[in-house]
Amino acid sequence: RSALSGAEARLVPDLAIAPAQRPIALALEDAEQSLVARVFDFDTGRALFDLTGHPASAVKIVYDPRGALIATASKDGQIRLWNARTGELVRQLEDGGALTTLEFDAAGTRLLSVAKNGRATLRETDGWTTLATLGERAGAIEQARFVLGGARVLSRAASDDPRANVASLWAARDGRLIGELLGHAAPITRCE
Protein backbone atom coordinates (compact mmCIF):
# COMPACT_ATOMS: atom_id res chain seq x y z
CA ARG A 1 0.00 0.00 0.00
CA SER A 2 1.46 3.34 -1.08
CA ALA A 3 0.55 6.90 -0.18
CA LEU A 4 0.21 9.33 -3.07
CA SER A 5 3.00 11.82 -2.52
CA GLY A 6 1.88 15.33 -3.37
CA ALA A 7 -1.85 14.76 -2.85
CA GLU A 8 -1.90 15.65 0.83
CA ALA A 9 -4.48 18.16 2.14
CA ARG A 10 -6.03 18.84 -1.23
CA LEU A 11 -9.61 18.59 -2.41
CA VAL A 12 -9.95 15.64 -4.81
CA PRO A 13 -13.15 16.13 -6.84
CA ASP A 14 -12.49 13.16 -9.16
CA LEU A 15 -10.06 10.35 -9.94
CA ALA A 16 -9.40 8.02 -12.85
CA ILE A 17 -7.43 4.81 -13.18
CA ALA A 18 -5.85 3.92 -16.51
CA PRO A 19 -7.34 0.84 -18.22
CA ALA A 20 -4.28 -1.29 -17.30
CA GLN A 21 -4.60 0.09 -13.71
CA ARG A 22 -1.35 2.06 -14.07
CA PRO A 23 -1.08 4.99 -13.53
CA ILE A 24 -3.78 6.75 -11.49
CA ALA A 25 -4.82 10.36 -12.16
CA LEU A 26 -6.42 12.68 -9.62
CA ALA A 27 -8.18 15.98 -10.20
CA LEU A 28 -6.79 18.18 -7.44
CA GLU A 29 -7.62 21.65 -6.21
CA ASP A 30 -5.14 23.72 -4.25
CA ALA A 31 -5.68 27.05 -2.50
CA GLU A 32 -4.97 28.98 -5.72
CA GLN A 33 -7.08 26.53 -7.80
CA SER A 34 -4.17 26.39 -10.23
CA LEU A 35 -3.34 22.67 -10.25
CA VAL A 36 -5.57 20.73 -12.63
CA ALA A 37 -4.51 17.13 -12.10
CA ARG A 38 -1.62 15.02 -10.97
CA VAL A 39 -0.73 11.60 -12.38
CA PHE A 40 0.78 9.03 -10.02
CA ASP A 41 2.48 5.68 -10.43
CA PHE A 42 -0.09 3.14 -9.24
CA ASP A 43 2.43 0.89 -7.47
CA THR A 44 4.72 3.40 -5.76
CA GLY A 45 2.43 6.40 -5.26
CA ARG A 46 5.14 8.64 -6.74
CA ALA A 47 3.91 11.71 -8.65
CA LEU A 48 4.81 11.36 -12.36
CA PHE A 49 3.65 14.71 -13.76
CA ASP A 50 1.07 17.48 -13.42
CA LEU A 51 -1.55 18.48 -15.96
CA THR A 52 -1.77 22.27 -15.62
CA GLY A 53 -3.31 25.13 -17.56
CA HIS A 54 -7.04 25.31 -16.84
CA PRO A 55 -7.90 28.80 -15.57
CA ALA A 56 -10.43 27.14 -13.23
CA SER A 57 -10.08 23.96 -11.22
CA ALA A 58 -10.67 20.55 -12.77
CA VAL A 59 -13.83 18.77 -11.71
CA LYS A 60 -13.75 15.67 -13.94
CA ILE A 61 -10.94 13.48 -15.18
CA VAL A 62 -11.14 10.34 -17.33
CA TYR A 63 -8.86 8.08 -19.37
CA ASP A 64 -9.83 6.97 -22.85
CA PRO A 65 -10.33 3.17 -23.07
CA ARG A 66 -6.91 2.64 -24.67
CA GLY A 67 -5.16 4.59 -21.92
CA ALA A 68 -3.53 6.93 -24.46
CA LEU A 69 -5.41 10.12 -23.48
CA ILE A 70 -6.51 11.77 -20.28
CA ALA A 71 -9.42 14.21 -20.57
CA THR A 72 -10.03 16.88 -17.93
CA ALA A 73 -13.11 19.05 -17.59
CA SER A 74 -13.19 22.24 -15.56
CA LYS A 75 -15.52 24.77 -14.00
CA ASP A 76 -14.75 27.20 -16.84
CA GLY A 77 -16.26 24.93 -19.52
CA GLN A 78 -12.97 23.80 -21.03
CA ILE A 79 -12.10 20.23 -21.89
CA ARG A 80 -8.40 19.48 -22.24
CA LEU A 81 -6.97 16.33 -23.74
CA TRP A 82 -3.52 15.20 -22.59
CA ASN A 83 -1.03 12.55 -23.67
CA ALA A 84 -1.36 9.99 -20.85
CA ARG A 85 2.31 8.97 -21.01
CA THR A 86 3.93 12.42 -21.14
CA GLY A 87 1.33 14.87 -19.79
CA GLU A 88 1.64 16.99 -22.94
CA LEU A 89 -1.47 19.00 -23.88
CA VAL A 90 -2.88 17.55 -27.12
CA ARG A 91 -6.08 19.54 -27.68
CA GLN A 92 -8.43 22.00 -25.99
CA LEU A 93 -12.20 22.08 -26.50
CA GLU A 94 -14.74 24.67 -25.34
CA ASP A 95 -18.08 23.55 -23.94
CA GLY A 96 -19.59 26.86 -22.87
CA GLY A 97 -20.44 26.11 -19.24
CA ALA A 98 -19.18 24.53 -16.04
CA LEU A 99 -18.85 20.82 -16.75
CA THR A 100 -20.37 18.07 -14.60
CA THR A 101 -19.94 14.94 -16.76
CA LEU A 102 -17.14 13.69 -18.98
CA GLU A 103 -17.09 10.18 -20.44
CA PHE A 104 -15.58 8.24 -23.35
CA ASP A 105 -17.61 5.47 -24.96
CA ALA A 106 -16.28 1.89 -24.61
CA ALA A 107 -14.50 2.02 -27.99
CA GLY A 108 -12.97 5.46 -27.39
CA THR A 109 -14.57 6.85 -30.55
CA ARG A 110 -16.87 9.37 -28.84
CA LEU A 111 -16.66 11.79 -25.92
CA LEU A 112 -19.74 12.93 -24.00
CA SER A 113 -19.81 16.04 -21.82
CA VAL A 114 -22.58 17.67 -19.80
CA ALA A 115 -22.48 21.28 -18.66
CA LYS A 116 -24.36 22.84 -15.74
CA ASN A 117 -26.28 24.91 -18.30
CA GLY A 118 -28.16 21.70 -19.20
CA ARG A 119 -26.46 21.04 -22.51
CA ALA A 120 -24.91 17.67 -23.37
CA THR A 121 -22.38 17.54 -26.20
CA LEU A 122 -21.45 14.42 -28.15
CA ARG A 123 -18.11 14.53 -30.02
CA GLU A 124 -16.28 12.05 -32.19
CA THR A 125 -12.65 11.51 -31.18
CA ASP A 126 -11.24 11.34 -34.72
CA GLY A 127 -10.97 15.07 -35.37
CA TRP A 128 -12.97 16.10 -32.27
CA THR A 129 -15.94 17.46 -34.22
CA THR A 130 -19.30 17.87 -32.50
CA LEU A 131 -21.76 15.19 -33.61
CA ALA A 132 -24.72 16.58 -31.70
CA THR A 133 -25.85 18.81 -28.87
CA LEU A 134 -28.47 16.87 -26.95
CA GLY A 135 -31.44 18.75 -25.55
CA GLU A 136 -34.40 17.69 -23.48
CA ARG A 137 -37.92 18.47 -24.57
CA ALA A 138 -38.99 19.71 -21.15
CA GLY A 139 -35.89 20.34 -19.08
CA ALA A 140 -32.16 20.78 -18.87
CA ILE A 141 -29.98 17.66 -18.90
CA GLU A 142 -28.37 17.07 -15.51
CA GLN A 143 -26.63 13.78 -16.25
CA ALA A 144 -25.89 11.61 -19.27
CA ARG A 145 -23.89 8.47 -19.93
CA PHE A 146 -23.15 5.93 -22.61
CA VAL A 147 -25.16 2.70 -22.35
CA LEU A 148 -25.55 -0.49 -24.37
CA GLY A 149 -21.85 -0.72 -25.17
CA GLY A 150 -21.71 2.91 -26.26
CA ALA A 151 -24.44 2.60 -28.90
CA ARG A 152 -26.82 4.84 -26.94
CA VAL A 153 -26.73 7.80 -24.58
CA LEU A 154 -29.11 7.84 -21.61
CA SER A 155 -29.84 11.25 -20.10
CA ARG A 156 -31.94 12.60 -17.30
CA ALA A 157 -33.55 15.95 -16.65
CA ALA A 158 -35.02 16.74 -13.25
CA SER A 159 -37.07 19.59 -11.88
CA ASP A 160 -39.70 20.47 -9.30
CA ASP A 161 -42.08 20.55 -12.27
CA PRO A 162 -43.10 16.90 -12.96
CA ARG A 163 -43.38 17.68 -16.69
CA ALA A 164 -39.62 18.34 -16.71
CA ASN A 165 -38.63 14.99 -15.15
CA VAL A 166 -37.57 13.16 -18.31
CA ALA A 167 -35.31 10.22 -19.07
CA SER A 168 -34.25 10.17 -22.72
CA LEU A 169 -32.45 7.69 -24.95
CA TRP A 170 -30.31 9.00 -27.83
CA ALA A 171 -28.41 7.37 -30.69
CA ALA A 172 -24.69 7.81 -29.91
CA ARG A 173 -23.83 7.77 -33.63
CA ASP A 174 -25.67 11.02 -34.44
CA GLY A 175 -27.48 12.27 -31.31
CA ARG A 176 -30.94 11.42 -32.69
CA LEU A 177 -33.63 11.19 -29.99
CA ILE A 178 -34.91 7.60 -29.82
CA GLY A 179 -37.41 7.88 -26.99
CA GLU A 180 -38.43 9.55 -23.74
CA LEU A 181 -39.85 8.33 -20.46
CA LEU A 182 -42.18 11.06 -19.19
CA GLY A 183 -44.44 11.57 -16.21
CA HIS A 184 -42.13 11.02 -13.25
CA ALA A 185 -43.78 12.68 -10.25
CA ALA A 186 -40.47 13.16 -8.44
CA PRO A 187 -37.14 14.30 -9.87
CA ILE A 188 -35.04 11.58 -11.50
CA THR A 189 -31.91 11.32 -9.38
CA ARG A 190 -29.73 8.84 -11.27
CA CYS A 191 -28.96 7.81 -14.80
CA GLU A 192 -27.52 4.27 -14.93
BELTATA-V535286 format. One record per pair of residues at least 4 apart in sequence whose C-alpha atoms are under 6 Angstrom apart, sorted by sequence separation. I is the first residue (numbers start at 1). J is the second residue. D is the distance in Angstrom with one decimal. If there is no record, write none. Layout:
{{I/J/D} {I/J/D}}
This chain:
{{17/21/5.5} {18/22/5.4} {29/33/5.2} {41/45/5.2} {63/67/5.7} {74/78/5.7} {83/87/5.1} {104/108/5.6} {115/119/5.5} {124/128/5.2} {136/140/6.0} {146/150/5.0} {171/175/5.0} {18/23/5.7} {40/45/5.7} {41/46/5.4} {64/69/5.5} {73/78/5.9} {82/87/5.6} {83/88/5.2} {105/110/5.6} {114/119/5.8} {123/128/5.8} {124/129/5.8} {147/152/5.3} {159/164/5.6} {170/175/5.6} {171/176/5.2} {29/35/6.0} {40/46/5.5} {63/69/5.7} {73/79/4.6} {82/88/5.5} {104/110/5.7} {114/120/4.3} {123/129/5.6} {146/152/5.8} {147/153/5.8} {158/164/6.0} {159/165/5.9} {170/176/5.5} {17/24/4.5} {40/47/4.3} {63/70/4.5} {72/79/5.6} {82/89/4.5} {104/111/4.5} {113/120/5.6} {123/130/4.3} {146/153/4.5} {158/165/4.4} {170/177/4.5} {16/24/5.9} {28/36/5.9} {39/47/5.9} {40/48/5.2} {62/70/5.7} {72/80/5.3} {82/90/5.1} {103/111/5.7} {113/121/5.3} {122/130/6.0} {123/131/5.2} {145/153/5.5} {157/165/5.4} {170/178/5.2} {16/25/5.2} {27/36/5.9} {28/37/5.3} {39/48/5.5} {62/71/5.3} {71/80/5.6} {81/90/5.4} {103/112/5.2} {112/121/5.8} {122/131/5.5} {145/154/5.5} {157/166/5.2} {169/178/5.5} {15/25/5.7} {27/37/4.3} {39/49/5.5} {61/71/5.6} {71/81/4.5} {81/91/5.2} {102/112/5.7} {112/122/4.7} {122/132/5.3} {144/154/5.5} {156/166/5.7} {169/179/5.4} {15/26/4.3} {26/37/5.4} {38/49/6.0} {61/72/4.5} {70/81/5.7} {80/91/5.9} {102/113/4.6} {111/122/5.9} {144/155/4.0} {156/167/4.5} {168/179/5.8} {15/27/5.9} {26/38/5.5} {38/50/4.4} {60/72/5.6} {70/82/5.1} {80/92/4.5} {101/113/5.2} {111/123/5.1} {121/133/4.6} {143/155/5.6} {155/167/5.7} {168/180/4.3} {14/27/5.3} {25/38/5.8} {37/50/5.7} {60/73/5.0} {69/82/5.5} {79/92/5.8} {101/114/4.9} {110/123/5.4} {120/133/5.7} {143/156/5.5} {155/168/5.2} {167/180/5.7} {25/39/4.3} {37/51/5.0} {59/73/5.9} {69/83/5.0} {70/84/5.5} {79/93/5.0} {100/114/5.7} {110/124/4.3} {120/134/5.1} {142/156/6.0} {154/168/5.8} {167/181/5.1} {12/27/5.7} {24/39/5.8} {36/51/5.7} {58/73/5.6} {59/74/5.2} {69/84/4.8} {78/93/5.8} {99/114/5.8} {100/115/5.6} {109/124/5.7} {110/125/5.3} {141/156/5.7} {142/157/5.4} {154/169/4.7} {166/181/5.8} {12/28/4.8} {24/40/5.3} {36/52/5.1} {58/74/4.1} {68/84/5.2} {78/94/4.7} {99/115/4.1} {109/125/5.1} {141/157/4.6} {153/169/5.7} {166/182/5.1} {11/28/5.8} {23/40/5.7} {35/52/5.6} {57/74/5.6} {78/95/5.9} {98/115/5.3} {99/116/6.0} {140/157/5.5} {153/170/5.0} {11/29/5.3} {23/41/4.8} {24/42/5.6} {77/95/5.0} {97/115/5.3} {98/116/5.5} {139/157/5.5} {152/170/5.5} {10/29/5.9} {23/42/4.8} {56/75/5.7} {77/96/5.1} {152/171/4.8} {153/172/5.7} {165/184/5.6} {10/30/5.8} {22/42/5.1} {56/76/5.6} {77/97/4.4} {152/172/4.7} {36/57/5.7} {77/98/4.6} {151/172/5.3} {36/58/5.1} {76/98/5.2} {77/99/5.6} {118/140/4.1} {162/184/6.0} {165/187/5.5} {75/98/4.2} {118/141/4.4} {162/185/5.1} {33/57/5.2} {75/99/5.9} {118/142/5.9} {74/99/6.0} {139/164/4.9} {138/164/4.7} {159/187/5.7} {158/187/4.7} {158/188/5.4} {27/58/5.8} {64/104/5.9} {4/45/4.3} {5/46/5.7} {2/44/5.7} {3/45/5.4} {2/45/5.3} {65/108/5.6} {131/174/5.8} {132/175/5.1} {64/108/5.7} {106/150/5.8} {18/63/5.9} {105/150/5.0} {13/59/5.6} {14/60/5.5} {16/62/5.3} {19/67/5.7} {18/67/5.5}}
